[in-house]
């Protein structure tokens, strides 16, 4: 039981991370101090990096979620990661950015935009500031809350084997 506790606790956090240690102890049938120690251990070893919410992005004023794939000259990705990080840091609505591989591209970003104009301006800014480094950029534009098949939530992971 003790060996399984961290995994069970992590699943409970995926379901609802705002429950208290006392509530979680009752659900998992252990003491509250045991839950607190297990939670601290999950945080310390990096299994839990952050506690956050998933808001209604449409009600926050965002109309678009955009996944941008870019082909950036490889030598730039290996030598100028700091510059890329500084550029991305200017945009708090970019929720993820990384190197990667697929479809002939080697970088990805996921961002929210208030409207198509804001999105278009950001792509143009990227192309201007990274001129000579960017070989291609492709976007997948998702209108928020339209045509959604599955709501964005990390709680879907609660049943995935760890």
N, C-alpha and C positions, 0 to 999 in steps of 0.2 A: 504494500500500500504506500509506504513512504517513498519508494522509488518512482511510483506512478504519480505522486502528488504534484510535482512541477508541471507535468503534461496536463493533468486534469485542471490545475489552476489556470494554466495558459488558455485552455479551451473555455473556461468560464470567463476569463477576461475578454476573449474574442466575442463571446455572446454579449457581454455587457461589462465594460471596464469601470463603470462608476459605482459598482457595489462595494460596500465596506468589507474589511477583513472579517468582521463579525458575521455578516451575511454569508460570505463565502465559506467560512468555517462551518456554519450550519448546513449549507448545501453539500459540502464535501465531507462532513462528519468527522472533523478534526477540531482542535482548539484554535482560538483566534491567534495566539502567539505562534502556533505552527504555521498558519497562513501568512502571518507577517514575515516570519523568517524565510518561508519559501518564496514570497514575493520579492523580498530584498535580494535573495540569491538569484532569482531570474533577472532582476535589474542589473545586478553586479556582473553576471556572466554574459550580459548582452542579449539575452533572449527577449527582454522587453526593453525597447529603445525609447519609447515615448507613449504617453497616454494622451489621446486626443478624441475629438468627435468627428463625425461625418455629417456636416450640415446639409440643408437643402440648398444646393448651389444656385438653383434658379431664384429662390427667395433672397439670396445674397446679391442678386443682380447679374449673375453670369448667364450668358446665353449659349456659350460655346465651350466645349472641351476639345482641345486639339492635340493630337499626337503628331509631332514633327519628327521625321526621319531625315537625317542629313548625311551627306558624304563629305567628310572633311579630310583634307590631305593627311595621311597617317602620321607623317613626321610632326605635324602640328599637335596632334592628339597626344603624342608621347613627350613632346618637349614643352608644350605651352598649356598644360592642364590648369595652371594657376590663372592664366588669362581667361580661359573658358569659365572657370569657377567665378571669377570676378564679373564677367559679363552676365552670367545666369543669376548671380546674386542681386542684380539690379531689378529683377522681376519676381516679386513675392508670389505672383499667381502661377509661376512655374513650380509645380509640386514635385517634379522628378526630372533629372537630366543625367545622362550617363553615356559612356562609350558602349558599343554593342556591335552586333553583326547580324545582318539579314537584309534581303532584298537589295543587295548592292550598297547598303548604307552602313555607316559605322558609328553613328551617334543618334540619340533619341532624347526628346523632351516631351513632357506632358504638361499642358498649361490650360488655365481657365481664362476666358476673355468675356468682357461685358458685351461686345458686339463684333461683327465682322470687320469693321473699320479698325478697331484696336488690334485685332489679330493681324490684319494686313500690314499695319504700321510696324508691328513687332517683327514680322518676317522681313520686311524691307530694311529695318534697322539692323537686323542680323546680317543680311546680305551686304549691306554697306560696310558695317564695322569689321566683317570677316571676309571682305573682298580679297580674292586671291587665295584664300584658304578653303572656301566652300566650293565644292564641285557640283553639288546638287542638293536640293531640299524638296521633300515631298510631305504633304500634310494629309491627315485623315481628320476631317472636321465633324464633330458630333454635336448636333443641337441638343442642349440639355433638356431632359424630360420629354423628348419626342422620339418615339420609336424604340424606347428602352425595353429590352427583353429581360434584363436582370438588373436590379438596383445595385449601385456601387456600394459595397459594404465589405468590411473585413470579417464580419460575423459569418460569412459563408465558409470561411476556413475552419470553423470550429469542429467539423467532423472529418477533416483531412488527417490521415495518420501522420504523426510527428516523428 
